[in-house]
Amino acid sequence: MSDAAKREQYEQAIAAMRERLMECRQGLEDLLSGLGGRRVAAMRAVFVGGRSVLFVMTTQLVRVDKDAFNTWNAPFVLVANDDPLLKFTRELRNAIEKRGEFLLDGTGICVGPDVEFADLLPPNPPPGVLHFVVADNYGRCGWEVMRPDGTTELVYTDRPIHPSHHFYSRFADPPTHHLGETIEDPSVEGIAVLYYRYLADLVDQAEANFLGNRTDSTRSTNPAV
């Protein structure tokens, strides 16, 4: 294979990795935005979609030059096999894909001392409303309504924006360390941010190694990312 043909294939592989990374980042943005109705889809985009970044990397880069890829990838494999957060995300992805489980332990809400519960309620409740659910097990909120047939349904809604409240979810057994550092924020949101940053840095390093380009994909319009 000529150098030009090899570079073209590397460019296609990196582009495919970046496409998956963008989907993961959009899921992370949704997760951090507090949009209750999209929360489950957001977690799936981060933790299942994030694994697809690695799948594309291992399947497409290896086709171009197997020996070159294996040499470059060997240190990352050692880290991934030993790192608590990366091992956890593999288990989480399998739990989501195979059993539909997100390994969550519950959801909480932090509010300021002067916030009334009514401040958390969105306007215009739907017909047949019974009560408002601040947060279910996935961190979603919405109105529980009675349907004409007597059944109930949770109608999810985007959370109202209030400067002093914050919703979060926690995994049942979250990792405590990542890349040799203690994880300061073990919430679902905190784990998702760390996982995205790892994937973004990995894609950047792949592009630098195989194409010679320097990119910083960890930058985002959201300061938490």
Protein Blocks (a to p, Z undefined) as FASTA:
>chain_A
ZZklmmmmmmmmmmmmmmmmmmmmmmmmmmmnopaklmmmmmmmmmmmmmmmmmmmmmmm
mmmommlmmmmmmmmmmmmmmmmklmmmmmmmmmmmmnopahiabdcddddfkbcfklmp
cghiaehiabdcfbafkopacdddddfkopacdddddddddfkbccddddfbdcfbeehi
acfblcfklmmmmmmmmmmmmmmmmmmmmnopacdfkbcfblkZZ
